[in-house]
Amino acid sequence: MKEIFPKLYYKSKELFFEDVPLKDVAEREGTPTYVYSKGALQYWFEEFDSAFNEVSHTTCFAVKSNSNIQVLKVLRELGAGADTVSVGEIFRALTAGIDPKKIVFAGVGKREDELTYALERGILMVNVESEGELLLLNKVGEKLKRRAPFAIRVNPDVNPKTHPYISTGLKSAKFGVTFDRALELYKKAKELRWLNPVGVHFHIGSQITDVSAFREAAEKVAEFVKEIRSFGIEIEYFDAGGGLGINYHPDERVVPAKELAEEIVPIVKELDCHLILEPGRRIAGNAGVLLTRVLYVKKREEKTFYIVDAGMNDLSRLALYNAYHHILPLEEKKEETVVADVVGPICETGDILAKERELPVLKEGDLLAILSAGAYGFTMASNYNSRPRPPEVLIDGDKFRVIREREKLGDLISREEVL
Ligand SMILES: *Cc1c(COP(=O)(O)O)cnc(C)c1O
């Protein structure tokens, strides 16, 4: 059996994730529905994490890519920590049982209550992105009478050659601070009693498939670590961020995590630091699919539209980044194909799941899987058009269970003042 992605394959013309025919999930839970595979999560986590075994390291899963507590729990059991960007994500990570000493906290706009929460819970470090934040963190530390462990997020000014919206390590981006500024901040922190510099952080972008950008960034940051050490600032943690890309098309090459490790590990070894990594998409992206059903087939002279019941509110990547997601029927069809647009039900022309795509001839009621939907899928879903968000289902071997219920109509108005 040839796998399309790890754990995803056709058997007797039916699309399976692990040992579960996805049709069974669609029939029991309805559509649209997010489905994750525990086995695939394990596969991708291990492929990534083991690549760095030569050095002491912690793989902190980027919670924003998939925040479901049961998904976090699967990863925690494999040894994952958490990379968080809000108090809500720290709350989720702790609820999933992740050790606070494996939680890092990034983000350009952290509020005082968020820094307080993070420090009270004893997380590993706050990845500070500005002078104002550093001063506020010192103040919070003073209030709690706890020295706040922190890293400065430096912006190494490299071009990761990815989509501009997910490119974060260029000087023009809002993230991090320049090396010059970072040096001043570390020096300043020495004079502030409630700050404890423990690391340095960078994260250059997402969906990066050219690993040379990682080496370029890591080399620059390593030079910087040597410089600040010469001022007596001891840095223990070298946090290289996330961003390793996945293949959104099954036939595309997957960059092995080992190739990323080859770029970074020698640098970290020389520094004798503990390495932190923050992969999100790489772990969860191809461990999830979104199931949807064809509602209508609309034929124009030149064009066929497949109108499905999942839209850009369920999977925003489509409209936000004009993203490619591979689509497969749950029942394999090999004969005739047609070039069609797959569109959602949302009242926006941009609600397109696939543009001029060669697909099998489909009929109303047919079930489809939108692949690579495990990361930045459910977490970016909204209630736009007053659509209840889909449920999340976790497959484990030949079993599956709902790990987040489908929202109900009542949920849509539960926080509003009703007549
Ligand atoms: C988004 C983000 C990540 C994860 O990015 P992926 O491309 O999903 O690996 C890691 N670190 C930080 C600081 C982020 O903002």
The ligand as an SDF file (V2000), in Angstrom:
LIG
                    3D

 15 15  0  0  0  0  0  0  0  0999 V2000
    4.5190   30.5950   14.5240 C   0  0  0  0  0  0  0  0  0  0  0  0
    5.7450   30.4140   15.3160 C   0  0  0  0  0  0  0  0  0  0  0  0
    6.4030   29.1930   15.3400 C   0  0  0  0  0  0  0  0  0  0  0  0
    5.9670   27.9900   14.5590 C   0  0  0  0  0  0  0  0  0  0  0  0
    6.1060   28.1380   13.1830 O   0  0  0  0  0  0  0  0  0  0  0  0
    5.9360   26.8620   12.2330 P   0  0  0  0  0  0  0  0  0  0  0  0
    6.1590   27.3850   10.8840 O   0  0  0  0  0  0  0  0  0  0  0  0
    4.5590   26.3670   12.4220 O   0  0  0  0  0  0  0  0  0  0  0  0
    6.9480   25.8620   12.6250 O   0  0  0  0  0  0  0  0  0  0  0  0
    7.5270   29.0710   16.1370 C   0  0  0  0  0  0  0  0  0  0  0  0
    7.9860   30.1160   16.8680 N   0  0  0  0  0  0  0  0  0  0  0  0
    7.3690   31.3180   16.8640 C   0  0  0  0  0  0  0  0  0  0  0  0
    7.9150   32.4070   17.6820 C   0  0  0  0  0  0  0  0  0  0  0  0
    6.2300   31.5120   16.0830 C   0  0  0  0  0  0  0  0  0  0  0  0
    5.6390   32.7100   16.0710 O   0  0  0  0  0  0  0  0  0  0  0  0
  1  2  1  0
  2  3  1  0
  2 14  2  0
  3  4  1  0
  3 10  2  0
  4  5  1  0
  5  6  1  0
  6  7  2  0
  6  8  1  0
  6  9  1  0
 10 11  1  0
 11 12  2  0
 12 13  1  0
 12 14  1  0
 14 15  1  0
M  END
$$$$
